[in-house]
Amino acid sequence: MGLMDNLKAKLAPAKDKVSDFAQRHEDKVQHGIDRAARVVDEKTKGKYSNKIQSGTGKAKGAMDRLAHKGDDTATGTSTRPPDAPPPTT
């Protein structure tokens, strides 16, 4: 068993806990991401707005993937949430 396999095996329970947390508190986490982005944007006086917006979109996309991991539809297949929209320029 290689190092990566060892790490994956040890981190699997943590990943499940994070996924469960994301499912239960998705709205609060999304709000926290928005709030943090707003604060950072204010502190940098808008200098990095595009990068902050891009990072926020990626963070929300990752949360969506975690929160909806393993959701089953009526057909029994797993669905994947849509990708985050591209950042506006």
ABEGO torsion letter per residue (X at the ends): XBAAAAAAAAAAAAAAAAAAAAAAAAAAAAAAAAAAAAAAAAAAGGAAAAAAAAAAAAAAAAAAAAAABGBBBAAGBBBBBBBBBBBBX
